[in-house]
Amino acid sequence: MCLAIPMRVTRVEGDPDDFTISQVATVDADGISKEVRLDIVDHWPNVGDYVIVHAGFAIHTLVEEEAKKNIALLKELADSMPQELLT
């Protein structure tokens, strides 16, 4: 199953107009930090923005309210799953 996760941007590196240098962001979700590529994101994010992350790429920006709603739904889904599926 493929799943994209909303994550908050904590650091941005690179330049949206310069593809010759690395374009990456550090993102966080519930204390889990990860570096993701920004090559295909719809809008260049700023620190504090939310992005949808899939397979190591930020693919879409989200407004905070929409991101928090999605995060709450994912937590609700995880809480309702049998414990043996979460390990």
PDB file with one MODEL, atoms N, CA, C and O in Angstrom:
MODEL        1
ATOM      1  N   MET A   1       0.842  -1.174   0.000  1.00  0.00           N
ATOM      2  CA  MET A   1       0.000   0.000   0.000  1.00  0.00           C
ATOM      3  C   MET A   1       0.889   1.240   0.000  1.00  0.00           C
ATOM      4  O   MET A   1       1.851   1.311   0.765  1.00  0.00           O
ATOM      5  N   CYS A   2       0.587   2.187  -0.824  1.00  0.00           N
ATOM      6  CA  CYS A   2       1.317   3.450  -0.873  1.00  0.00           C
ATOM      7  C   CYS A   2       0.587   4.457   0.007  1.00  0.00           C
ATOM      8  O   CYS A   2      -0.640   4.554  -0.015  1.00  0.00           O
ATOM      9  N   LEU A   3       1.359   5.192   0.769  1.00  0.00           N
ATOM     10  CA  LEU A   3       0.773   6.158   1.671  1.00  0.00           C
ATOM     11  C   LEU A   3       1.631   7.415   1.677  1.00  0.00           C
ATOM     12  O   LEU A   3       2.851   7.339   1.824  1.00  0.00           O
ATOM     13  N   ALA A   4       1.011   8.540   1.522  1.00  0.00           N
ATOM     14  CA  ALA A   4       1.717   9.822   1.615  1.00  0.00           C
ATOM     15  C   ALA A   4       1.364  10.433   2.955  1.00  0.00           C
ATOM     16  O   ALA A   4       0.215  10.372   3.392  1.00  0.00           O
ATOM     17  N   ILE A   5       2.362  11.028   3.612  1.00  0.00           N
ATOM     18  CA  ILE A   5       2.214  11.526   4.971  1.00  0.00           C
ATOM     19  C   ILE A   5       2.410  13.042   4.999  1.00  0.00           C
ATOM     20  O   ILE A   5       3.371  13.540   4.414  1.00  0.00           O
ATOM     21  N   PRO A   6       1.530  13.782   5.659  1.00  0.00           N
ATOM     22  CA  PRO A   6       1.777  15.209   5.845  1.00  0.00           C
ATOM     23  C   PRO A   6       2.862  15.418   6.902  1.00  0.00           C
ATOM     24  O   PRO A   6       2.804  14.834   7.983  1.00  0.00           O
ATOM     25  N   MET A   7       3.844  16.251   6.582  1.00  0.00           N
ATOM     26  CA  MET A   7       4.952  16.520   7.497  1.00  0.00           C
ATOM     27  C   MET A   7       5.256  18.018   7.489  1.00  0.00           C
ATOM     28  O   MET A   7       5.075  18.698   6.480  1.00  0.00           O
ATOM     29  N   ARG A   8       5.722  18.516   8.637  1.00  0.00           N
ATOM     30  CA  ARG A   8       6.032  19.942   8.794  1.00  0.00           C
ATOM     31  C   ARG A   8       7.486  20.194   8.416  1.00  0.00           C
ATOM     32  O   ARG A   8       8.373  19.450   8.834  1.00  0.00           O
ATOM     33  N   VAL A   9       7.733  21.222   7.641  1.00  0.00           N
ATOM     34  CA  VAL A   9       9.082  21.573   7.191  1.00  0.00           C
ATOM     35  C   VAL A   9       9.827  22.287   8.318  1.00  0.00           C
ATOM     36  O   VAL A   9       9.336  23.268   8.875  1.00  0.00           O
ATOM     37  N   THR A  10      11.029  21.780   8.649  1.00  0.00           N
ATOM     38  CA  THR A  10      11.849  22.390   9.695  1.00  0.00           C
ATOM     39  C   THR A  10      13.118  23.030   9.136  1.00  0.00           C
ATOM     40  O   THR A  10      13.763  23.825   9.819  1.00  0.00           O
ATOM     41  N   ARG A  11      13.478  22.690   7.899  1.00  0.00           N
ATOM     42  CA  ARG A  11      14.663  23.287   7.286  1.00  0.00           C
ATOM     43  C   ARG A  11      14.553  23.124   5.765  1.00  0.00           C
ATOM     44  O   ARG A  11      14.063  22.104   5.282  1.00  0.00           O
ATOM     45  N   VAL A  12      15.006  24.125   5.023  1.00  0.00           N
ATOM     46  CA  VAL A  12      14.995  24.069   3.563  1.00  0.00           C
ATOM     47  C   VAL A  12      16.389  24.405   3.062  1.00  0.00           C
ATOM     48  O   VAL A  12      17.008  25.365   3.520  1.00  0.00           O
ATOM     49  N   GLU A  13      16.881  23.608   2.118  1.00  0.00           N
ATOM     50  CA  GLU A  13      18.186  23.862   1.504  1.00  0.00           C
ATOM     51  C   GLU A  13      18.014  23.927  -0.005  1.00  0.00           C
ATOM     52  O   GLU A  13      17.228  23.179  -0.587  1.00  0.00           O
ATOM     53  N   GLY A  14      18.753  24.822  -0.623  1.00  0.00           N
ATOM     54  CA  GLY A  14      18.735  24.919  -2.076  1.00  0.00           C
ATOM     55  C   GLY A  14      18.014  26.152  -2.556  1.00  0.00           C
ATOM     56  O   GLY A  14      17.646  27.032  -1.777  1.00  0.00           O
ATOM     57  N   ASP A  15      17.825  26.195  -3.842  1.00  0.00           N
ATOM     58  CA  ASP A  15      17.192  27.329  -4.509  1.00  0.00           C
ATOM     59  C   ASP A  15      16.183  26.768  -5.510  1.00  0.00           C
ATOM     60  O   ASP A  15      16.529  25.913  -6.325  1.00  0.00           O
ATOM     61  N   PRO A  16      14.932  27.245  -5.453  1.00  0.00           N
ATOM     62  CA  PRO A  16      13.933  26.679  -6.365  1.00  0.00           C
ATOM     63  C   PRO A  16      14.238  26.916  -7.843  1.00  0.00           C
ATOM     64  O   PRO A  16      13.695  26.218  -8.700  1.00  0.00           O
ATOM     65  N   ASP A  17      15.092  27.884  -8.156  1.00  0.00           N
ATOM     66  CA  ASP A  17      15.408  28.192  -9.549  1.00  0.00           C
ATOM     67  C   ASP A  17      16.747  27.627 -10.004  1.00  0.00           C
ATOM     68  O   ASP A  17      17.143  27.829 -11.152  1.00  0.00           O
ATOM     69  N   ASP A  18      17.446  26.925  -9.123  1.00  0.00           N
ATOM     70  CA  ASP A  18      18.752  26.383  -9.476  1.00  0.00           C
ATOM     71  C   ASP A  18      18.749  24.868  -9.285  1.00  0.00           C
ATOM     72  O   ASP A  18      18.891  24.375  -8.166  1.00  0.00           O
ATOM     73  N   PHE A  19      18.586  24.142 -10.377  1.00  0.00           N
ATOM     74  CA  PHE A  19      18.526  22.684 -10.317  1.00  0.00           C
ATOM     75  C   PHE A  19      19.902  22.043 -10.262  1.00  0.00           C
ATOM     76  O   PHE A  19      20.011  20.818 -10.196  1.00  0.00           O
ATOM     77  N   THR A  20      20.970  22.863 -10.289  1.00  0.00           N
ATOM     78  CA  THR A  20      22.322  22.297 -10.246  1.00  0.00           C
ATOM     79  C   THR A  20      22.781  22.051  -8.805  1.00  0.00           C
ATOM     80  O   THR A  20      23.796  21.391  -8.581  1.00  0.00           O
ATOM     81  N   ILE A  21      22.036  22.578  -7.833  1.00  0.00           N
ATOM     82  CA  ILE A  21      22.380  22.334  -6.441  1.00  0.00           C
ATOM     83  C   ILE A  21      21.271  21.524  -5.780  1.00  0.00           C
ATOM     84  O   ILE A  21      20.144  21.472  -6.273  1.00  0.00           O
ATOM     85  N   SER A  22      21.602  20.903  -4.675  1.00  0.00           N
ATOM     86  CA  SER A  22      20.654  20.051  -3.963  1.00  0.00           C
ATOM     87  C   SER A  22      19.433  20.848  -3.496  1.00  0.00           C
ATOM     88  O   SER A  22      19.567  21.946  -2.955  1.00  0.00           O
ATOM     89  N   GLN A  23      18.259  20.290  -3.708  1.00  0.00           N
ATOM     90  CA  GLN A  23      17.005  20.901  -3.256  1.00  0.00           C
ATOM     91  C   GLN A  23      16.343  19.933  -2.283  1.00  0.00           C
ATOM     92  O   GLN A  23      15.633  19.012  -2.688  1.00  0.00           O
ATOM     93  N   VAL A  24      16.583  20.152  -1.013  1.00  0.00           N
ATOM     94  CA  VAL A  24      16.065  19.241   0.006  1.00  0.00           C
ATOM     95  C   VAL A  24      15.458  20.018   1.167  1.00  0.00           C
ATOM     96  O   VAL A  24      15.740  21.198   1.373  1.00  0.00           O
ATOM     97  N   ALA A  25      14.628  19.326   1.906  1.00  0.00           N
ATOM     98  CA  ALA A  25      14.056  19.893   3.128  1.00  0.00           C
ATOM     99  C   ALA A  25      14.124  18.838   4.214  1.00  0.00           C
ATOM    100  O   ALA A  25      14.071  17.638   3.942  1.00  0.00           O
ATOM    101  N   THR A  26      14.241  19.300   5.437  1.00  0.00           N
ATOM    102  CA  THR A  26      14.078  18.415   6.577  1.00  0.00           C
ATOM    103  C   THR A  26      12.657  18.613   7.063  1.00  0.00           C
ATOM    104  O   THR A  26      12.199  19.739   7.253  1.00  0.00           O
ATOM    105  N   VAL A  27      11.964  17.496   7.260  1.00  0.00           N
ATOM    106  CA  VAL A  27      10.564  17.545   7.679  1.00  0.00           C
ATOM    107  C   VAL A  27      10.392  16.710   8.939  1.00  0.00           C
ATOM    108  O   VAL A  27      11.222  15.859   9.258  1.00  0.00           O
ATOM    109  N   ASP A  28       9.297  16.970   9.652  1.00  0.00           N
ATOM    110  CA  ASP A  28       9.044  16.290  10.914  1.00  0.00           C
ATOM    111  C   ASP A  28       7.576  15.893  11.000  1.00  0.00           C
ATOM    112  O   ASP A  28       6.687  16.644  10.600  1.00  0.00           O
ATOM    113  N   ALA A  29       7.346  14.714  11.522  1.00  0.00           N
ATOM    114  CA  ALA A  29       5.980  14.261  11.827  1.00  0.00           C
ATOM    115  C   ALA A  29       6.032  13.503  13.134  1.00  0.00           C
ATOM    116  O   ALA A  29       6.630  12.430  13.211  1.00  0.00           O
ATOM    117  N   ASP A  30       5.416  14.048  14.153  1.00  0.00           N
ATOM    118  CA  ASP A  30       5.303  13.379  15.441  1.00  0.00           C
ATOM    119  C   ASP A  30       6.669  12.989  16.003  1.00  0.00           C
ATOM    120  O   ASP A  30       6.825  11.916  16.586  1.00  0.00           O
ATOM    121  N   GLY A  31       7.662  13.873  15.823  1.00  0.00           N
ATOM    122  CA  GLY A  31       8.998  13.637  16.358  1.00  0.00           C
ATOM    123  C   GLY A  31       9.920  12.841  15.461  1.00  0.00           C
ATOM    124  O   GLY A  31      11.086  12.638  15.799  1.00  0.00           O
ATOM    125  N   ILE A  32       9.422  12.388  14.330  1.00  0.00           N
ATOM    126  CA  ILE A  32      10.255  11.662  13.375  1.00  0.00           C
ATOM    127  C   ILE A  32      10.718  12.645  12.311  1.00  0.00           C
ATOM    128  O   ILE A  32       9.910  13.241  11.600  1.00  0.00           O
ATOM    129  N   SER A  33      12.042  12.804  12.216  1.00  0.00           N
ATOM    130  CA  SER A  33      12.622  13.751  11.270  1.00  0.00           C
ATOM    131  C   SER A  33      13.180  13.009  10.067  1.00  0.00           C
ATOM    132  O   SER A  33      13.738  11.918  10.190  1.00  0.00           O
ATOM    133  N   LYS A  34      13.017  13.629   8.890  1.00  0.00           N
ATOM    134  CA  LYS A  34      13.461  12.973   7.662  1.00  0.00           C
ATOM    135  C   LYS A  34      13.864  14.045   6.656  1.00  0.00           C
ATOM    136  O   LYS A  34      13.297  15.137   6.630  1.00  0.00           O
ATOM    137  N   GLU A  35      14.853  13.713   5.831  1.00  0.00           N
ATOM    138  CA  GLU A  35      15.248  14.616   4.748  1.00  0.00           C
ATOM    139  C   GLU A  35      14.531  14.163   3.482  1.00  0.00           C
ATOM    140  O   GLU A  35      14.551  12.981   3.139  1.00  0.00           O
ATOM    141  N   VAL A  36      13.894  15.110   2.786  1.00  0.00           N
ATOM    142  CA  VAL A  36      13.156  14.782   1.565  1.00  0.00           C
ATOM    143  C   VAL A  36      13.594  15.698   0.434  1.00  0.00           C
ATOM    144  O   VAL A  36      14.079  16.804   0.668  1.00  0.00           O
ATOM    145  N   ARG A  37      13.419  15.230  -0.785  1.00  0.00           N
ATOM    146  CA  ARG A  37      13.771  16.016  -1.973  1.00  0.00           C
ATOM    147  C   ARG A  37      12.604  16.930  -2.349  1.00  0.00           C
ATOM    148  O   ARG A  37      11.436  16.616  -2.117  1.00  0.00           O
ATOM    149  N   LEU A  38      12.964  18.069  -2.936  1.00  0.00           N
ATOM    150  CA  LEU A  38      11.955  19.069  -3.314  1.00  0.00           C
ATOM    151  C   LEU A  38      11.801  19.190  -4.824  1.00  0.00           C
ATOM    152  O   LEU A  38      11.169  20.131  -5.305  1.00  0.00           O
ATOM    153  N   ASP A  39      12.364  18.261  -5.573  1.00  0.00           N
ATOM    154  CA  ASP A  39      12.369  18.352  -7.039  1.00  0.00           C
ATOM    155  C   ASP A  39      10.986  18.486  -7.665  1.00  0.00           C
ATOM    156  O   ASP A  39      10.828  19.172  -8.674  1.00  0.00           O
ATOM    157  N   ILE A  40       9.981  17.837  -7.075  1.00  0.00           N
ATOM    158  CA  ILE A  40       8.674  17.803  -7.735  1.00  0.00           C
ATOM    159  C   ILE A  40       7.564  18.474  -6.929  1.00  0.00           C
ATOM    160  O   ILE A  40       6.393  18.375  -7.297  1.00  0.00           O
ATOM    161  N   VAL A  41       7.909  19.146  -5.848  1.00  0.00           N
ATOM    162  CA  VAL A  41       6.879  19.776  -5.026  1.00  0.00           C
ATOM    163  C   VAL A  41       6.192  20.897  -5.819  1.00  0.00           C
ATOM    164  O   VAL A  41       6.821  21.558  -6.645  1.00  0.00           O
ATOM    165  N   ASP A  42       4.907  21.099  -5.560  1.00  0.00           N
ATOM    166  CA  ASP A  42       4.137  22.070  -6.344  1.00  0.00           C
ATOM    167  C   ASP A  42       4.514  23.528  -6.048  1.00  0.00           C
ATOM    168  O   ASP A  42       4.471  24.373  -6.942  1.00  0.00           O
ATOM    169  N   HIS A  43       4.884  23.822  -4.786  1.00  0.00           N
ATOM    170  CA  HIS A  43       5.326  25.164  -4.393  1.00  0.00           C
ATOM    171  C   HIS A  43       6.528  25.011  -3.478  1.00  0.00           C
ATOM    172  O   HIS A  43       6.562  24.113  -2.636  1.00  0.00           O
ATOM    173  N   TRP A  44       7.513  25.885  -3.638  1.00  0.00           N
ATOM    174  CA  TRP A  44       8.697  25.833  -2.787  1.00  0.00           C
ATOM    175  C   TRP A  44       8.268  26.161  -1.351  1.00  0.00           C
ATOM    176  O   TRP A  44       7.714  27.234  -1.109  1.00  0.00           O
ATOM    177  N   PRO A  45       8.515  25.252  -0.392  1.00  0.00           N
ATOM    178  CA  PRO A  45       8.032  25.480   0.975  1.00  0.00           C
ATOM    179  C   PRO A  45       8.970  26.368   1.793  1.00  0.00           C
ATOM    180  O   PRO A  45      10.149  26.520   1.474  1.00  0.00           O
ATOM    181  N   ASN A  46       8.423  26.935   2.833  1.00  0.00           N
ATOM    182  CA  ASN A  46       9.181  27.677   3.841  1.00  0.00           C
ATOM    183  C   ASN A  46       9.136  26.879   5.138  1.00  0.00           C
ATOM    184  O   ASN A  46       8.285  26.008   5.319  1.00  0.00           O
ATOM    185  N   VAL A  47      10.057  27.188   6.029  1.00  0.00           N
ATOM    186  CA  VAL A  47      10.047  26.552   7.349  1.00  0.00           C
ATOM    187  C   VAL A  47       8.695  26.827   8.012  1.00  0.00           C
ATOM    188  O   VAL A  47       8.222  27.964   8.039  1.00  0.00           O
ATOM    189  N   GLY A  48       8.086  25.770   8.542  1.00  0.00           N
ATOM    190  CA  GLY A  48       6.776  25.879   9.180  1.00  0.00           C
ATOM    191  C   GLY A  48       5.636  25.440   8.274  1.00  0.00           C
ATOM    192  O   GLY A  48       4.534  25.171   8.754  1.00  0.00           O
ATOM    193  N   ASP A  49       5.885  25.362   6.970  1.00  0.00           N
ATOM    194  CA  ASP A  49       4.855  24.879   6.047  1.00  0.00           C
ATOM    195  C   ASP A  49       4.692  23.368   6.193  1.00  0.00           C
ATOM    196  O   ASP A  49       5.547  22.691   6.762  1.00  0.00           O
ATOM    197  N   TYR A  50       3.595  22.860   5.676  1.00  0.00           N
ATOM    198  CA  TYR A  50       3.353  21.418   5.645  1.00  0.00           C
ATOM    199  C   TYR A  50       3.409  20.937   4.202  1.00  0.00           C
ATOM    200  O   TYR A  50       2.946  21.620   3.289  1.00  0.00           O
ATOM    201  N   VAL A  51       3.985  19.743   4.007  1.00  0.00           N
ATOM    202  CA  VAL A  51       4.041  19.114   2.691  1.00  0.00           C
ATOM    203  C   VAL A  51       3.593  17.664   2.822  1.00  0.00           C
ATOM    204  O   VAL A  51       3.721  17.049   3.881  1.00  0.00           O
ATOM    205  N   ILE A  52       3.068  17.134   1.729  1.00  0.00           N
ATOM    206  CA  ILE A  52       2.760  15.707   1.654  1.00  0.00           C
ATOM    207  C   ILE A  52       4.024  15.015   1.155  1.00  0.00           C
ATOM    208  O   ILE A  52       4.587  15.404   0.132  1.00  0.00           O
ATOM    209  N   VAL A  53       4.467  13.991   1.878  1.00  0.00           N
ATOM    210  CA  VAL A  53       5.702  13.278   1.549  1.00  0.00           C
ATOM    211  C   VAL A  53       5.373  11.851   1.129  1.00  0.00           C
ATOM    212  O   VAL A  53       4.618  11.143   1.795  1.00  0.00           O
ATOM    213  N   HIS A  54       5.960  11.451   0.008  1.00  0.00           N
ATOM    214  CA  HIS A  54       5.811  10.085  -0.469  1.00  0.00           C
ATOM    215  C   HIS A  54       7.132   9.627  -1.069  1.00  0.00           C
ATOM    216  O   HIS A  54       7.684  10.290  -1.947  1.00  0.00           O
ATOM    217  N   ALA A  55       7.631   8.508  -0.601  1.00  0.00           N
ATOM    218  CA  ALA A  55       8.842   7.879  -1.144  1.00  0.00           C
ATOM    219  C   ALA A  55      10.028   8.841  -1.189  1.00  0.00           C
ATOM    220  O   ALA A  55      10.797   8.834  -2.150  1.00  0.00           O
ATOM    221  N   GLY A  56      10.176   9.653  -0.170  1.00  0.00           N
ATOM    222  CA  GLY A  56      11.336  10.531  -0.080  1.00  0.00           C
ATOM    223  C   GLY A  56      11.212  11.847  -0.824  1.00  0.00           C
ATOM    224  O   GLY A  56      12.166  12.623  -0.880  1.00  0.00           O
ATOM    225  N   PHE A  57      10.043  12.105  -1.397  1.00  0.00           N
ATOM    226  CA  PHE A  57       9.819  13.353  -2.126  1.00  0.00           C
ATOM    227  C   PHE A  57       8.652  14.126  -1.505  1.00  0.00           C
ATOM    228  O   PHE A  57       7.612  13.547  -1.191  1.00  0.00           O
ATOM    229  N   ALA A  58       8.833  15.427  -1.332  1.00  0.00           N
ATOM    230  CA  ALA A  58       7.709  16.303  -1.017  1.00  0.00           C
ATOM    231  C   ALA A  58       6.973  16.513  -2.334  1.00  0.00           C
ATOM    232  O   ALA A  58       7.560  16.961  -3.319  1.00  0.00           O
ATOM    233  N   ILE A  59       5.675  16.183  -2.344  1.00  0.00           N
ATOM    234  CA  ILE A  59       4.963  16.254  -3.621  1.00  0.00           C
ATOM    235  C   ILE A  59       3.916  17.351  -3.684  1.00  0.00           C
ATOM    236  O   ILE A  59       3.491  17.746  -4.769  1.00  0.00           O
ATOM    237  N   HIS A  60       3.497  17.847  -2.521  1.00  0.00           N
ATOM    238  CA  HIS A  60       2.429  18.847  -2.533  1.00  0.00           C
ATOM    239  C   HIS A  60       2.450  19.621  -1.222  1.00  0.00           C
ATOM    240  O   HIS A  60       2.706  19.037  -0.169  1.00  0.00           O
ATOM    241  N   THR A  61       2.189  20.905  -1.265  1.00  0.00           N
ATOM    242  CA  THR A  61       2.089  21.689  -0.038  1.00  0.00           C
ATOM    243  C   THR A  61       0.647  21.659   0.466  1.00  0.00           C
ATOM    244  O   THR A  61      -0.295  21.493  -0.308  1.00  0.00           O
ATOM    245  N   LEU A  62       0.497  21.824   1.778  1.00  0.00           N
ATOM    246  CA  LEU A  62      -0.821  21.817   2.410  1.00  0.00           C
ATOM    247  C   LEU A  62      -0.935  23.011   3.335  1.00  0.00           C
ATOM    248  O   LEU A  62       0.063  23.457   3.902  1.00  0.00           O
ATOM    249  N   VAL A  63      -2.147  23.535   3.492  1.00  0.00           N
ATOM    250  CA  VAL A  63      -2.360  24.538   4.531  1.00  0.00           C
ATOM    251  C   VAL A  63      -2.368  23.802   5.863  1.00  0.00           C
ATOM    252  O   VAL A  63      -2.704  22.620   5.925  1.00  0.00           O
ATOM    253  N   GLU A  64      -1.994  24.506   6.933  1.00  0.00           N
ATOM    254  CA  GLU A  64      -1.842  23.879   8.244  1.00  0.00           C
ATOM    255  C   GLU A  64      -3.104  23.155   8.695  1.00  0.00           C
ATOM    256  O   GLU A  64      -3.023  22.035   9.201  1.00  0.00           O
ATOM    257  N   GLU A  65      -4.253  23.767   8.521  1.00  0.00           N
ATOM    258  CA  GLU A  65      -5.515  23.150   8.962  1.00  0.00           C
ATOM    259  C   GLU A  65      -5.751  21.811   8.261  1.00  0.00           C
ATOM    260  O   GLU A  65      -6.142  20.834   8.900  1.00  0.00           O
ATOM    261  N   GLU A  66      -5.515  21.769   6.956  1.00  0.00           N
ATOM    262  CA  GLU A  66      -5.701  20.529   6.196  1.00  0.00           C
ATOM    263  C   GLU A  66      -4.691  19.472   6.644  1.00  0.00           C
ATOM    264  O   GLU A  66      -5.040  18.298   6.771  1.00  0.00           O
ATOM    265  N   ALA A  67      -3.440  19.881   6.883  1.00  0.00           N
ATOM    266  CA  ALA A  67      -2.397  18.948   7.320  1.00  0.00           C
ATOM    267  C   ALA A  67      -2.758  18.346   8.667  1.00  0.00           C
ATOM    268  O   ALA A  67      -2.662  17.132   8.849  1.00  0.00           O
ATOM    269  N   LYS A  68      -3.176  19.187   9.622  1.00  0.00           N
ATOM    270  CA  LYS A  68      -3.509  18.682  10.954  1.00  0.00           C
ATOM    271  C   LYS A  68      -4.713  17.743  10.910  1.00  0.00           C
ATOM    272  O   LYS A  68      -4.772  16.770  11.662  1.00  0.00           O
ATOM    273  N   LYS A  69      -5.674  18.035  10.029  1.00  0.00           N
ATOM    274  CA  LYS A  69      -6.838  17.148   9.875  1.00  0.00           C
ATOM    275  C   LYS A  69      -6.388  15.776   9.349  1.00  0.00           C
ATOM    276  O   LYS A  69      -6.860  14.742   9.823  1.00  0.00           O
ATOM    277  N   ASN A  70      -5.480  15.772   8.374  1.00  0.00           N
ATOM    278  CA  ASN A  70      -4.967  14.509   7.819  1.00  0.00           C
ATOM    279  C   ASN A  70      -4.160  13.739   8.858  1.00  0.00           C
ATOM    280  O   ASN A  70      -4.279  12.518   8.955  1.00  0.00           O
ATOM    281  N   ILE A  71      -3.339  14.444   9.634  1.00  0.00           N
ATOM    282  CA  ILE A  71      -2.534  13.794  10.673  1.00  0.00           C
ATOM    283  C   ILE A  71      -3.451  13.152  11.711  1.00  0.00           C
ATOM    284  O   ILE A  71      -3.194  12.030  12.148  1.00  0.00           O
ATOM    285  N   ALA A  72      -4.513  13.844  12.109  1.00  0.00           N
ATOM    286  CA  ALA A  72      -5.464  13.295  13.082  1.00  0.00           C
ATOM    287  C   ALA A  72      -6.147  12.044  12.529  1.00  0.00           C
ATOM    288  O   ALA A  72      -6.347  11.075  13.261  1.00  0.00           O
ATOM    289  N   LEU A  73      -6.505  12.057  11.250  1.00  0.00           N
ATOM    290  CA  LEU A  73      -7.135  10.885  10.637  1.00  0.00           C
ATOM    291  C   LEU A  73      -6.180   9.700  10.592  1.00  0.00           C
ATOM    292  O   LEU A  73      -6.588   8.565  10.834  1.00  0.00           O
ATOM    293  N   LEU A  74      -4.896   9.958  10.282  1.00  0.00           N
ATOM    294  CA  LEU A  74      -3.914   8.872  10.262  1.00  0.00           C
ATOM    295  C   LEU A  74      -3.709   8.286  11.659  1.00  0.00           C
ATOM    296  O   LEU A  74      -3.575   7.072  11.814  1.00  0.00           O
ATOM    297  N   LYS A  75      -3.685   9.153  12.676  1.00  0.00           N
ATOM    298  CA  LYS A  75      -3.543   8.659  14.053  1.00  0.00           C
ATOM    299  C   LYS A  75      -4.760   7.830  14.449  1.00  0.00           C
ATOM    300  O   LYS A  75      -4.621   6.792  15.095  1.00  0.00           O
ATOM    301  N   GLU A  76      -5.957   8.286  14.062  1.00  0.00           N
ATOM    302  CA  GLU A  76      -7.176   7.536  14.356  1.00  0.00           C
ATOM    303  C   GLU A  76      -7.139   6.174  13.673  1.00  0.00           C
ATOM    304  O   GLU A  76      -7.535   5.172  14.268  1.00  0.00           O
ATOM    305  N   LEU A  77      -6.672   6.129  12.441  1.00  0.00           N
ATOM    306  CA  LEU A  77      -6.550   4.860  11.718  1.00  0.00           C
ATOM    307  C   LEU A  77      -5.568   3.935  12.430  1.00  0.00           C
ATOM    308  O   LEU A  77      -5.855   2.753  12.617  1.00  0.00           O
ATOM    309  N   ALA A  78      -4.413   4.464  12.826  1.00  0.00           N
ATOM    310  CA  ALA A  78      -3.400   3.648  13.517  1.00  0.00           C
ATOM    311  C   ALA A  78      -3.939   3.126  14.843  1.00  0.00           C
ATOM    312  O   ALA A  78      -3.687   1.977  15.204  1.00  0.00           O
ATOM    313  N   ASP A  79      -4.674   3.955  15.568  1.00  0.00           N
ATOM    314  CA  ASP A  79      -5.227   3.538  16.864  1.00  0.00           C
ATOM    315  C   ASP A  79      -6.263   2.429  16.721  1.00  0.00           C
ATOM    316  O   ASP A  79      -6.455   1.642  17.648  1.00  0.00           O
ATOM    317  N   SER A  80      -6.933   2.356  15.571  1.00  0.00           N
ATOM    318  CA  SER A  80      -7.975   1.350  15.384  1.00  0.00           C
ATOM    319  C   SER A  80      -7.440   0.049  14.783  1.00  0.00           C
ATOM    320  O   SER A  80      -8.183  -0.926  14.672  1.00  0.00           O
ATOM    321  N   MET A  81      -6.163   0.020  14.394  1.00  0.00           N
ATOM    322  CA  MET A  81      -5.594  -1.183  13.775  1.00  0.00           C
ATOM    323  C   MET A  81      -5.190  -2.198  14.848  1.00  0.00           C
ATOM    324  O   MET A  81      -4.774  -1.817  15.942  1.00  0.00           O
ATOM    325  N   PRO A  82      -5.313  -3.482  14.532  1.00  0.00           N
ATOM    326  CA  PRO A  82      -4.832  -4.503  15.472  1.00  0.00           C
ATOM    327  C   PRO A  82      -3.335  -4.321  15.726  1.00  0.00           C
ATOM    328  O   PRO A  82      -2.576  -4.028  14.802  1.00  0.00           O
ATOM    329  N   GLN A  83      -2.921  -4.494  16.962  1.00  0.00           N
ATOM    330  CA  GLN A  83      -1.531  -4.265  17.357  1.00  0.00           C
ATOM    331  C   GLN A  83      -0.552  -5.073  16.521  1.00  0.00           C
ATOM    332  O   GLN A  83       0.531  -4.578  16.208  1.00  0.00           O
ATOM    333  N   GLU A  84      -0.901  -6.313  16.146  1.00  0.00           N
ATOM    334  CA  GLU A  84       0.040  -7.152  15.393  1.00  0.00           C
ATOM    335  C   GLU A  84       0.345  -6.578  14.003  1.00  0.00           C
ATOM    336  O   GLU A  84       1.367  -6.926  13.411  1.00  0.00           O
ATOM    337  N   LEU A  85      -0.511  -5.718  13.481  1.00  0.00           N
ATOM    338  CA  LEU A  85      -0.242  -5.102  12.175  1.00  0.00           C
ATOM    339  C   LEU A  85       0.696  -3.902  12.291  1.00  0.00           C
ATOM    340  O   LEU A  85       1.245  -3.449  11.287  1.00  0.00           O
ATOM    341  N   LEU A  86       0.886  -3.385  13.503  1.00  0.00           N
ATOM    342  CA  LEU A  86       1.724  -2.202  13.704  1.00  0.00           C
ATOM    343  C   LEU A  86       3.158  -2.548  14.056  1.00  0.00           C
ATOM    344  O   LEU A  86       3.995  -1.652  14.168  1.00  0.00           O
ATOM    345  N   THR A  87       3.461  -3.820  14.231  1.00  0.00           N
ATOM    346  CA  THR A  87       4.836  -4.185  14.609  1.00  0.00           C
ATOM    347  C   THR A  87       5.580  -4.778  13.449  1.00  0.00           C
ATOM    348  O   THR A  87       6.748  -5.142  13.586  1.00  0.00           O
TER     349      THR A  87
ENDMDL
END
